[in-house]
Every structure is written in C-alpha cells, then in structure tokens.
C-alpha cells in the first residue's frame, strides 16, 4: 500500500496533498497522516488555513474494500473504527480547510470532503453517499454533515438514493462552494485559502471557534451511531451482495436479509 501525504507552505497557507493510487481509497493510515498534517498546521502560528488536494482522477473514491486494510474482510469493523478515530481528529482541528475535489468523492471520500470548511469542484466532480447501494449505512459523520449543509430533504435523498451528484448540481445544492474549469481545482483552492489567510489570525480562530461550536462533538456522536448501524448491517446477506456487485461490476440483487 503506497500512501504519500505531503505538507508544504505557501506564505500563511498549508498545502496538504495526498496520494494513494489508483483512486485514493480511504483507510485508517491515510486518515491518520492527513490528521497529523492538520495538527501540525494547528500548532504553527504562521499557518492560518489549509488546502487539501489529492493526486489523480479521483479525490477519494470511497473506503478501501480490497486493500491491505481489509475493510470488507473479517476485521472490517475494527478498521472502520480506526478510520473514524482519525476522522474525529480531523473534525477537531482548529483552522479552516478548503478541499479541492476533482473526480469522485464517494462514501468515505465524500465524508472527508464534507469535513472541510469549503469545497472547490470542476466538471469531473461526482459526489455520492453510495452506502445503500452496498447494503450498508452511511458513515464518516455524513448523517450529521449532509443535513447540516443541505437541509434534511436533499441530504435524505442523497443517502437513500445513492445518487451521484455532479458538478453544477453540487454547486446549486451547496455541496460545493465554487466551480472551475477542469484542471483548475488546485489553483482556485489555493486562491480561496489565501483570501482567508490574508486576515487577522486570532480573529480567524475566534470566528471559526464560534461558527463550529459543538460540531465536532456532534460529528463524533453521529459516527458512533453510524458505526453501530454499520456493524449490524455488515452481517447481512445484502451487504455481502452489495460488495460483491461492486467487484463484479454488475447490479446488486438485494433480498432484504
């Protein structure tokens, strides 16, 4: 498993870039390295805002179902628990993040994108809470972050339908904050970060603290509930069928057991 997370400085902006070929699938170690980078940013008074970008055609195409972390295997729920422990660290950061979301942000990848303060998309962007298509329950605090961002109706639609929401619709719904031409996501993400980082650092911390008061605790509570529901559903025949259908590239045939 090849994971690379880098942290570079651009004046008062931290550029966090991750790569886990081929599709940046989420796993505990990737989330740990991202969280570690964010805590370095938090501890550095010279850094005021972060950008989070990834390498390749997908931002993060979901949880790693087949890799070394074996989330779909016998130790899967333990791996998911470890992933959520790192997600909690991401939610508890003090400074803002702008995520550059190219290509797919699916499942846990959508959760990571929603954990950012702002998101930039391009025409390739596809966002989906595809858990019901796998016979599974949403995770990564999406049952909290999506309704908070979209309102209950659109959030419910995303989670119950597993629809892939594309760039223009994502902008209209408020899933993303800016749309740019293909290939310009990183540039616009960095420009937005500099807009924030040009302001007074103590004021930035104070305003974000006020705006985000209680959100980390709410996200953690949501992940605990999600993990319990996921644990129950993981034992079902429908979950096994959902995962198999992904690997076999065919429609799933669910039976409700």
MARTIMAR-719072 format. One record per residue: residue number from 1; x, y, z of N, C-alpha, C, O in turn. Coordinates in steps of 0.001 Angstrom, whole numbers, m for minus. Layout:
% MARTIMAR-719072
   resi       n.x       n.y       n.z      ca.x      ca.y      ca.z       c.x       c.y       c.z       o.x       o.y       o.z
    NUM         X         Y         Z         X         Y         Z         X         Y         Z         X         Y         Z
...
This chain:
% MARTIMAR-719072
   resi       n.x       n.y       n.z      ca.x      ca.y      ca.z       c.x       c.y       c.z       o.x       o.y       o.z
      1       850     m1181         0         0         0         0       888      1234         0      1695      1412       912
      2       754      2080      m999      1587      3261     m1138       772      4501      m804      m134      4878     m1546
      3      1106      5137       332       418      6339       779      1442      7452       916      2481      7280      1553
      4      1141      8585       317      2014      9746       440      1160     10948       809       224     11295        89
      5      1481     11581      1925       830     12822      2344      1930     13849      2574      2832     13631      3383
      6      1853     14955      1867      2871     15990      1973      2269     17268      2535      1079     17537      2371
      7      3106     18047      3196      2708     19339      3748      3731     20374      3302      4912     20284      3638
      8      3261     21358      2542      4125     22434      2069      3535     23771      2495      2333     23885      2740
      9      4395     24780      2580      3967     26118      2978      3914     27028      1760      4780     26983       887
     10      2890     27844      1726      2787     28916       736      2376     30168      1504      1189     30473      1624
     11      3364     30889      2022      3124     32021      2920      2342     31522      4141      2861     30698      4895
     12      1123     31993      4353       362     31586      5543      m589     30418      5260     m1450     30106      6083
     13      m438     29786      4120     m1307     28666      3732      m515     27367      3755       619     27308      3279
     14     m1124     26331      4312      m549     24990      4288     m1174     24202      3140     m2396     24114      3025
     15      m327     23637      2303      m798     22822      1177      m610     21344      1543       510     20833      1549
     16     m1717     20675      1846     m1695     19251      2186     m2153     18476       963     m3246     18702       445
     17     m1315     17570       511     m1583     16824      m716     m1426     15341      m421      m431     14925       172
     18     m2416     14535      m836     m2320     13100      m559     m2450     12278     m1831     m3072     12686     m2812
     19     m1844     11116     m1772     m1859     10192     m2911     m1864      8763     m2394     m1034      8382     m1569
     20     m2810      7983     m2889     m2879      6544     m2589     m3446      5870     m3841     m4634      5553     m3903
     21     m2579      5656     m4835     m3052      5137     m6123     m3784      3806     m5967     m3480      3045     m5048
     22     m4765      3504     m6868     m5105      4326     m8027     m6210      5359     m7785     m6347      6302     m8564
     23     m6996      5197     m6720     m8163      6076     m6542     m8217      6721     m5166     m9271      7209     m4759
     24     m7102      6734     m4441     m7045      7386     m3128     m8091      6837     m2163     m8717      7585     m1413
     25     m8269      5509     m2194     m9252      4903     m1299     m8904      5182       159     m7734      5160       541
     26     m9926      5443       968     m9735      5790      2374     m9381      4564      3198     m9939      3483      3006
     27     m8451      4750      4110     m8082      3730      5080     m7588      4443      6335     m7321      5643      6283
     28     m7458      3741      7465     m7032      4413      8697     m5692      5130      8578     m5534      6228      9111
     29     m4730      4532      7891     m3419      5161      7826     m3445      6446      7009     m2794      7424      7375
     30     m4187      6456      5911     m4311      7686      5126     m4948      8787      5971     m4462      9918      5976
     31     m6024      8472      6680     m6685      9476      7508     m5768      9932      8638     m5776     11108      9003
     32     m4977      9011      9195     m4050      9391     10262     m3025     10395      9761     m2728     11381     10436
     33     m2485     10141      8573     m1475     11057      8039     m2073     12430      7714     m1424     13457      7920
     34     m3297     12445      7212     m3955     13731      6971     m4197     14456      8286     m3936     15655      8389
     35     m4696     13739      9298     m4928     14355     10607     m3627     14860     11216     m3600     15944     11799
     36     m2543     14088     11090     m1238     14530     11607      m827     15848     10960      m338     16752     11636
     37     m1028     15951      9649      m659     17181      8944     m1499     18357      9450      m977     19456      9636
     38     m2780     18133      9669     m3645     19214     10146     m3251     19670     11547     m3348     20855     11864
     39     m2808     18736     12384     m2390     19123     13730     m1064     19874     13703      m817     20712     14570
     40      m212     19590     12732       992     20402     12550       607     21829     12167      1214     22790     12639
     41      m397     21958     11317      m881     23281     10944     m1431     24009     12170     m1138     25185     12386
     42     m2221     23306     12962     m2798     23920     14161     m1730     24428     15125     m1931     25437     15801
     43      m596     23734     15189       448     24091     16150      1404     25159     15630      2288     25605     16363
     44      1240     25573     14383      2137     26550     13775      1429     27898     13663       518     28036     12846
     45      1821     28898     14460      1126     30189     14424      1212     30898     13074       386     31762     12776
     46      2202     30542     12255      2355     31217     10966      1367     30719      9921      1154     31379      8904
     47       762     29561     10164      m171     28978      9200     m1605     29260      9642     m1963     29039     10799
     48     m2418     29749      8709     m3760     30217      9054     m4882     29436      8378     m6029     29488      8823
     49     m4562     28719      7318     m5579     27990      6555     m4879     26869      5801     m3695     26980      5483
     50     m5597     25794      5513     m5044     24669      4768     m5841     24436      3494     m7036     24728      3432
     51     m5169     23908      2484     m5855     23324      1338     m5598     21823      1363     m4511     21377      1733
     52     m6586     21061       975     m6480     19611       929     m6768     19163      m497     m7889     19303      m987
     53     m5755     18626     m1155     m5901     18166     m2530     m5324     16770     m2654     m4575     16316     m1790
     54     m5680     16091     m3737     m5195     14733     m3950     m4685     14557     m5374     m4935     15382     m6254
     55     m3973     13473     m5571     m3361     13160     m6862     m4278     12241     m7664     m4856     11303     m7115
     56     m4409     12505     m8945     m5114     11564     m9809     m6502     11997    m10197     m6896     13142     m9971
     57     m7251     11068    m10787     m8568     11390    m11332     m9662     11407    m10282    m10745     11935    m10533
     58     m9402     10834     m9092    m10398     10802     m8020     m9870     11561     m6814     m8693     11460     m6466
     59    m10757     12327     m6178    m10387     12929     m4894    m10196     11824     m3866     m9122     11699     m3278
     60    m11229     11028     m3650    m11161      9841     m2785    m12406      9032     m3103    m13525      9442     m2794
     61    m12198      7870     m3730    m13310      7128     m4314    m13974      6156     m3343    m14617      5199     m3774
     62    m13828      6388     m2038    m14506      5555     m1054    m13542      4827      m163    m12329      5022      m245
     63    m14091      3975       701    m13272      3173      1608    m12555      2081       839    m13029      1613      m196
     64    m11415      1687      1355    m10602       649       730    m11199      m720      1052    m10954     m1275      2123
     65    m11983     m1260       117    m12658     m2543       336    m11777     m3742        28    m12065     m4852       476
     66    m10706     m3535      m733     m9908     m4682     m1183     m8437     m4583      m823     m7693     m5530     m1074
     67     m7990     m3489      m250     m6574     m3290         3     m6103     m3905      1305     m6758     m4781      1869
     68     m4954     m3435      1775     m4327     m4003      2958     m5160     m3812      4219     m5022     m4587      5166
     69     m6021     m2801      4254     m6810     m2548      5452     m7985     m3507      5599     m8521     m3656      6697
     70     m8397     m4160      4510     m9419     m5212      4554    m10705     m4752      5233    m11241     m5467      6079
     71    m11204     m3580      4879    m12429     m3083      5490    m13605     m4005      5181    m14538     m4114      5977
     72    m13561     m4663      4036    m14637     m5604      3701    m14374     m6995      4240    m15224     m7873      4089
     73    m13216     m7233      4871    m12848     m8549      5356    m13288     m8779      6789    m14130     m8054      7320
     74    m12701     m9811      7417    m13127    m10229      8747    m12850     m9186      9813    m13549     m9145     10825
     75    m11840     m8334      9611    m11512     m7295     10588    m12067     m5939     10173    m11609     m4902     10653
     76    m13058     m5947      9279    m13524     m4711      8681    m14043     m3679      9657    m13705     m2503      9522
     77    m14863     m4069     10650    m15430     m3082     11549    m14366     m2476     12445    m14459     m1304     12811
     78    m13355     m3256     12805    m12245     m2694     13585    m11496     m1658     12761    m11096      m618     13284
     79    m11305     m1937     11470    m10636      m971     10594    m11473       293     10448    m10930      1398     10446
     80    m12786       143     10325    m13654      1309     10219    m13605      2126     11503    m13605      3356     11454
     81    m13563      1457     12652    m13454      2163     13919    m12169      2981     13982    m12177      4121     14446
     82    m11070      2401     13518     m9802      3135     13488     m9880      4318     12527     m9344      5389     12811
     83    m10548      4123     11390    m10714      5216     10441    m11500      6357     11083    m11151      7524     10906
     84    m12565      6028     11833    m13380      7060     12469    m12614      7762     13596    m12845      8942     13860
     85    m11705      7042     14259    m10874      7707     15266    m10044      8819     14635     m9868      9887     15221
     86     m9543      8557     13444     m8773      9586     12736     m9690     10678     12188     m9313     11850     12164
     87    m10881     10303     11752    m11844     11300     11304    m12189     12261     12442    m12346     13461     12216
     88    m12307     11737     13657    m12566     12603     14806    m11464     13650     14948    m11752     14819     15204
     89    m10214     13244     14785     m9110     14204     14867     m9242     15281     13786     m8958     16453     14033
     90     m9675     14877     12589     m9864     15853     11509    m10967     16850     11880    m10817     18052     11662
     91    m12054     16360     12432    m13158     17254     12812    m12761     18187     13956    m13321     19276     14078
     92    m11816     17786     14785    m11454     18589     15957    m10334     19600     15670     m9849     20243     16601
     93     m9922     19752     14445     m8900     20751     14121     m9425     22149     14437    m10628     22351     14606
     94     m8493     23120     14514     m8888     24492     14856     m8939     25416     13648     m9635     26430     13683
     95     m8225     25093     12593     m8090     26027     11474     m8853     25527     10249     m9052     24323     10092
     96     m9279     26445      9382    m10123     26064      8239     m9370     25295      7161     m8161     25447      6985
     97    m10119     24468      6450     m9615     23696      5309    m10499     24002      4104    m11717     24132      4219
     98     m9849     24112      2943    m10568     24159      1670    m10142     22929       876     m8956     22741       607
     99    m11101     22098       505    m10815     20864      m218    m10994     21075     m1715    m12001     21631     m2154
    100    m10019     20633     m2491    m10127     20630     m3938    m10595     19269     m4396     m9847     18294     m4320
    101    m11842     19190     m4879    m12490     17895     m5125    m12621     17661     m6621    m13591     18097     m7242
    102    m11653     16980     m7191    m11742     16571     m8588    m12214     15121     m8660    m11910     14322     m7773
    103    m12940     14787     m9692    m13364     13405     m9867    m14283     12933     m8754    m15129     13684     m8269
    104    m14108     11681     m8357    m15031     11027     m7431    m14700     11345     m5980    m13550     11240     m5552
    105    m15730     11738     m5227    m15686     11788     m3770    m16866     10945     m3309    m17991     11434     m3204
    106    m16596      9685     m3038    m17640      8684     m2847    m17534      8112     m1434    m16431      7868      m945
    107    m18676      7898      m778    m18668      7233       522    m17783      7960      1526    m18014      9129      1836
    108    m16761      7259      2034    m15828      7874      2976    m15112      9064      2355    m14735      9996      3066
    109    m14918      9049      1037    m14312     10187       364    m15210     11406       405    m14728     12531       541
    110    m16519     11193       290    m17467     12289       466    m17411     12787      1900    m17467     13992      2144
    111    m17299     11857      2859    m17189     12251      4254    m15989     13142      4494    m16082     14130      5222
    112    m14852     12799      3884    m13647     13615      4024    m13860     14994      3417    m13472     15999      4012
    113    m14475     15052      2237    m14742     16344      1597    m15680     17187      2442    m15485     18397      2556
    114    m16704     16569      3042    m17660     17308      3857    m17055     17768      5179    m17580     18690      5804
    115    m15963     17146      5617    m15284     17582      6837    m14537     18890      6640    m14189     19557      7614
    116    m14283     19268      5381    m13633     20547      5092    m14616     21689      5310    m15827     21478      5360
    117    m14078     22912      5440    m14924     24086      5612    m15547     24535      4291    m16684     25006      4257
    118    m14782     24380      3199    m15247     24764      1866    m14736     23744       862    m13771     23023      1116
    119    m15419     23698      m312    m15048     22746     m1359    m15065     23433     m2723    m15942     24245     m3017
    120    m14082     23090     m3543    m13998     23549     m4934    m14160     22337     m5832    m13568     21288     m5576
    121    m14961     22473     m6887    m15228     21358     m7797    m14967     21790     m9233    m14798     22973     m9527
    122    m14940     20791    m10126    m14860     21055    m11562    m15841     20119    m12267    m16515     19342    m11591
    123    m15950     20160    m13601    m16960     19331    m14284    m16787     17826    m14090    m17720     17067    m14354
    124    m15616     17378    m13636    m15412     15943    m13404    m15929     15489    m12049    m16034     14287    m11803
    125    m16254     16421    m11169    m16595     16090     m9783    m17889     15283     m9710    m18889     15613    m10348
    126    m17838     14217     m8914    m19012     13379     m8653    m19029     13066     m7157    m18060     12532     m6617
    127    m20121     13399     m6500    m20220     13193     m5058    m21375     12255     m4755    m22490     12456     m5235
    128    m21104     11229     m3955    m22151     10250     m3686    m21986      9622     m2310    m20894      9201     m1927
    129    m23095      9568     m1572    m23181      8766      m351    m23777      7427      m766    m24973      7192      m588
    130    m22951      6557     m1313    m23423      5365     m2023    m23641      4153     m1137    m23676      3031     m1641
    131    m23788      4340       154    m23793      3231      1104    m24972      2283       898    m24800      1067       975
    132    m26174      2820       637    m27321      1924       475    m27162      1043      m760    m27735       m44      m826
    133    m26396      1501     m1725    m26119       678     m2900    m25242      m522     m2539    m25196     m1513     m3268
    134    m24550      m418     m1407    m23726     m1524      m909    m24440     m2332       169    m23857     m3266       721
    135    m25693     m1991       480    m26377     m2654      1585    m25838     m2216      2926    m25872     m2985      3887
    136    m25335      m981      3012    m24620      m514      4188    m25255       781      4690    m26215      1281      4103
    137    m24716      1313      5771    m25212      2544      6389    m24188      3654      6174    m22988      3385      6242
    138    m24612      4886      5916    m23645      5976      5778    m22760      6111      7007    m23167      5785      8122
    139    m21538      6599      6785    m20568      6787      7857    m19808      8082      7703    m20210      8966      6946
    140    m18700      8191      8429    m17836      9379      8418    m18618     10637      8749    m18333     11719      8236
    141    m19626     10472      9631    m20459     11583     10114    m21328     12206      9031    m21812     13323      9214
    142    m21544     11523      7910    m22376     12087      6850    m23822     12285      7284    m24503     13171      6767
    143    m24305     11467      8233    m25673     11670      8705    m25801     12966      9491    m26913     13426      9750
    144    m24669     13561      9875    m24667     14882     10501    m24283     15981      9510    m24967     17001      9415
    145    m23193     15775      8776    m22684     16866      7936    m23580     17169      6745    m23746     18336      6388
    146    m24162     16145      6118    m25006     16410      4950    m26274     17181      5314    m26562     18179      4653
    147    m27054     16777      6331    m28226     17585      6686    m27852     18995      7142    m28594     19941      6879
    148    m26724     19147      7815    m26300     20473      8267    m26005     21385      7074    m26269     22587      7118
    149    m25455     20798      6013    m25083     21592      4848    m26244     21776      3874    m26448     22873      3354
    150    m26999     20717      3625    m28004     20712      2567    m29431     20903      3056    m30322     21228      2271
    151    m29649     20702      4349    m31005     20572      4842    m31422     19106      4791    m30803     18311      4084
    152    m32468     18741      5536    m32822     17323      5656    m33320     16679      4372    m33089     15489      4158
    153    m34001     17435      3507    m34627     16817      2346    m33583     16333      1334    m33591     15165       947
    154    m32697     17217       911    m31690     16826       m66    m30692     15840       530    m30220     14936      m159
    155    m30369     16015      1816    m29465     15067      2453    m30083     13667      2487    m29406     12676      2212
    156    m31366     13594      2823    m32055     12299      2828    m32043     11675      1439    m31811     10474      1295
    157    m32293     12492       414    m32275     11971      m951    m30909     11387     m1292    m30826     10288     m1841
    158    m29836     12112      m972    m28502     11612     m1286    m28226     10281      m608    m27659      9375     m1219
    159    m28629     10157       664    m28302      8940      1409    m29218      7771      1074    m28783      6620      1109
    160    m30487      8048       749    m31413      6962       446    m31328      6510     m1015    m31564      5340     m1315
    161    m30994      7426     m1916    m30951      7085     m3340    m29572      6636     m3812    m29460      5928     m4813
    162    m28512      7049     m3091    m27128      6838     m3519    m26808      7531     m4844    m25871      7138     m5540
    163    m27575      8551     m5191    m27331      9281     m6437    m25936      9900     m6452    m25440     10355     m5422
    164    m25304      9913     m7631    m24062     10644     m7825    m24403     12063     m8267    m24968     12271     m9340
    165    m24059     13018     m7442    m24359     14418     m7730    m23158     15027     m8433    m22044     14996     m7911
    166    m23384     15576     m9612    m22283     16105    m10422    m22111     17600    m10197    m22896     18237     m9494
    167    m21054     18149    m10817    m20561     19477    m10526    m21588     20581    m10424    m21712     21189     m9361
    168    m22342     20873    m11496    m23271     22002    m11496    m24373     21812    m10456    m24720     22752     m9740
    169    m24919     20608    m10372    m25944     20335     m9366    m25361     20466     m7966    m26012     21001     m7069
    170    m24134     19979     m7773    m23476     20093     m6471    m23342     21551     m6063    m23523     21886     m4893
    171    m23025     22428     m7022    m22922     23858     m6733    m24294     24435     m6400    m24428     25193     m5439
    172    m25303     24087     m7176    m26653     24602     m6932    m27171     24164     m5563    m27856     24927     m4882
    173    m26845     22939     m5161    m27312     22417     m3879    m26517     22969     m2701    m26994     22931     m1567
    174    m25315     23480     m2950    m24449     23931     m1868    m23500     22870     m1355    m22858     23059      m322
    175    m23401     21744     m2069    m22414     20718     m1696    m20995     21227     m1903    m20085     20865     m1157
    176    m20807     22065     m2917    m19517     22702     m3167    m19742     24208     m3230    m20864     24674     m3431
    177    m18659     24958     m3056    m18767     26409     m2958    m18375     27138     m4232    m18865     28238     m4487
    178    m17501     26546     m5036    m17103     27162     m6297    m16879     26081     m7342    m16423     24979     m7040
    179    m17211     26427     m8581    m16969     25560     m9735    m15943     26234    m10634    m16019     27437    m10883
    180    m14984     25454    m11119    m13958     25983    m12014    m13830     25063    m13215    m14377     23960    m13221
    181    m13116     25511    m14220    m12858     24666    m15379    m11990     23474    m14977    m11219     23542    m14020
    182    m12132     22393    m15721    m11345     21198    m15434     m9858     21524    m15419     m9350     22210    m16306
    183     m9179     21028    m14412     m7749     21254    m14272     m7379     22444    m13417     m6199     22662    m13140
    184     m8388     23238    m12984     m8109     24458    m12221     m8497     24349    m10747     m8515     25356    m10038
    185     m8804     23151    m10285     m9267     22987     m8904     m8192     23413     m7907     m8477     24180     m6988
    186     m6977     22932     m8074     m5911     23239     m7110     m5627     24734     m7071     m5414     25302     m6000
    187     m5625     25367     m8230     m5345     26798     m8301     m6410     27608     m7559     m6082     28515     m6793
    188     m7679     27281     m7786     m8761     28019     m7135     m8800     27732     m5638     m9071     28627     m4837
    189     m8530     26495     m5265     m8491     26140     m3849     m7445     26968     m3122     m7699     27486     m2035
    190     m6271     27091     m3722     m5201     27876     m3117     m5566     29357     m3060     m5269     30025     m2070
    191     m6204     29877     m4105     m6614     31285     m4111     m7608     31570     m2988     m7509     32599     m2321
    192     m8566     30665     m2774     m9520     30845     m1686     m8827     30833      m335     m9153     31626       548
    193     m7862     29922      m179     m7137     29835      1089     m6382     31125      1375     m6324     31571      2520
    194     m5802     31728       335     m5092     32984       538     m6054     34127       889     m5690     35046      1623
    195     m7288     34064       358     m8289     35062       755     m8518     35015      2269     m8623     36051      2926
    196     m8591     33800      2806     m8791     33641      4249     m7522     34015      5006     m7575     34756      5988
    197     m6381     33500      4548     m5123     33645      5293     m4607     35077      5320     m3722     35396      6114
    198     m5141     35943      4471     m4739     37339      4500     m5353     38124      5645     m5048     39304      5817
    199     m6211     37489      6429     m6897     38168      7524     m6196     37902      8862     m5255     37112      8940
    200     m6675     38578      9909     m6025     38516     11217     m6134     37108     11807     m7243     36589     11940
    201     m5014     36483     12162     m5041     35076     12580     m5849     34807     13840     m6552     33799     13907
    202     m5770     35687     14848     m6535     35453     16072     m8032     35598     15812     m8843     34874     16388
    203     m8386     36532     14947     m9799     36694     14593    m10305     35470     13826    m11428     35018     14051
    204     m9488     34938     12932     m9883     33738     12189    m10176     32579     13142    m11180     31884     12992
    205     m9298     32377     14119     m9502     31295     15081    m10764     31512     15900    m11526     30578     16149
    206    m10974     32764     16317    m12135     33057     17152    m13443     32872     16390    m14399     32302     16915
    207    m13481     33356     15148    m14702     33235     14353    m15008     31770     14052    m16150     31329     14174
    208    m13986     31025     13659    m14243     29614     13362    m14672     28866     14621    m15536     27991     14559
    209    m14077     29202     15756    m14469     28563     17019    m15945     28816     17315    m16655     27913     17758
    210    m16404     30037     17072    m17817     30362     17289    m18713     29623     16295    m19721     29028     16674
    211    m18330     29672     15020    m19163     29051     13983    m19251     27540     14143    m20294     26947     13867
    212    m18166     26911     14585    m18106     25455     14632    m18346     24900     16022    m18126     23712     16258
    213    m18795     25738     16950    m19006     25297     18323    m19956     24093     18368    m21091     24170     17898
    214    m19488     23007     18926    m20303     21810     19087    m20328     20880     17894    m20830     19761     18001
    215    m19791     21319     16740    m19906     20473     15553    m19048     19215     15655    m19469     18147     15211
    216    m17854     19326     16233    m17005     18140     16343    m17662     17092     17236    m17675     15907     16903
    217    m18211     17532     18376    m18889     16582     19260    m20084     15938     18565    m20332     14742     18721
    218    m20825     16740     17796    m21983     16196     17075    m21540     15207     16005    m22186     14177     15809
    219    m20448     15508     15313    m19941     14600     14290    m19486     13286     14906    m19736     12218     14348
    220    m18816     13360     16055    m18353     12142     16728    m19544     11308     17195    m19536     10085     17056
    221    m20555     11954     17743    m21752     11220     18163    m22417     10538     16972    m22890      9407     17083
    222    m22451     11231     15829    m23024     10629     14622    m22220      9411     14186    m22799      8394     13805
    223    m20895      9501     14236    m20068      8367     13819    m20264      7162     14723    m20210      6024     14256
    224    m20489      7393     16003    m20740      6262     16909    m22044      5564     16547    m22108      4335     16524
    225    m23076      6339     16268    m24356      5749     15855    m24198      5041     14511    m24703      3935     14319
    226    m23502      5683     13593    m23284      5079     12271    m22535      3757     12388    m22876      2784     11716
    227    m21516      3724     13241    m20718      2503     13386    m21568      1355     13925    m21415       209     13504
    228    m22468      1673     14864    m23350       635     15395    m24271        89     14305    m24463     m1122     14200
    229    m24838       980     13497    m25714       531     12412    m24925      m237     11352    m25408     m1236     10818
    230    m23735       218     11054    m22893      m490     10085    m22539     m1885     10585    m22525     m2840      9809
    231    m22257     m2003     11867    m21913     m3315     12435    m23052     m4304     12262    m22825     m5472     11948
    232    m24293     m3829     12469    m25448     m4710     12312    m25665     m5094     10854    m25935     m6256     10550
    233    m25549     m4124      9955    m25797     m4395      8537    m24700     m5234      7905    m24946     m5946      6931
    234    m23494     m5159      8449    m22379     m5888      7862    m22578     m7405      7932    m21975     m8152      7161
    235    m23415     m7847      8846    m23671     m9280      8984    m24753     m9787      8036    m25070    m10976      8053
    236    m25326     m8912      7207    m26449     m9310      6368    m25993     m9829      5011    m24898     m9531      4535
    237    m26883    m10622      4405    m26618    m11122      3048    m26606     m9974      2045    m25866    m10019      1062
    238    m27415     m8953      2280    m27454     m7819      1351    m26120     m7078      1305    m25705     m6615       242
    239    m25445     m6962      2451    m24136     m6301      2433    m23142     m7125      1618    m22395     m6572       811
    240    m23128     m8437      1820    m22225     m9296      1047    m22513     m9175      m442    m21594     m9136     m1260
    241    m23792     m9116      m786    m24183     m8970     m2196    m23774     m7606     m2731    m23298     m7497     m3861
    242    m23957     m6565     m1927    m23591     m5225     m2379    m22112     m5107     m2679    m21734     m4551     m3710
    243    m21270     m5621     m1798    m19822     m5575     m2026    m19440     m6423     m3230    m18621     m6011     m4052
    244    m20038     m7617     m3335    m19737     m8483     m4477    m20120     m7821     m5791    m19405     m7949     m6785
    245    m21238     m7120     m5801    m21678     m6475     m7040    m20705     m5393     m7488    m20546     m5159     m8686
    246    m20052     m4729     m6534    m19055     m3716     m6884    m17857     m4368     m7554    m17410     m3916     m8608
    247    m17336     m5427     m6947    m16167     m6090     m7503    m16461     m6760     m8847    m15594     m6832     m9717
    248    m17700     m7252     m9004    m18079     m7950    m10235    m18679     m7018    m11280    m19048     m7451    m12371
    249    m18773     m5720    m10934    m19285     m4700    m11864    m20634     m5082    m12456    m20800     m5136    m13675
    250    m21595     m5348    m11572    m22946     m5722    m12002    m23954     m5135    m11037    m23578     m4748     m9930
    251    m25228     m5053    m11413    m26238     m4585    m10476    m26384     m5563     m9305    m26242     m6773     m9476
    252    m26662     m5035     m8139    m26883     m5892     m6972    m28307     m6451     m6990    m29227     m5843     m7536
    253    m28455     m7613     m6383    m29765     m8243     m6260    m30029     m8429     m4766    m29654     m9447     m4184
    254    m30677     m7438     m4153    m30919     m7471     m2720    m32174     m8258     m2393    m33138     m8270     m3159
    255    m32143     m8924     m1228    m33275     m9777      m826    m33856     m9357       522    m34857     m9923       961
    256    m33239     m8365      1191    m33780     m7895      2450    m33447     m8781      3626    m34230     m8884      4570
    257    m32286     m9425      3581    m31880    m10249      4721    m30367    m10242      4843    m29818    m10877      5743
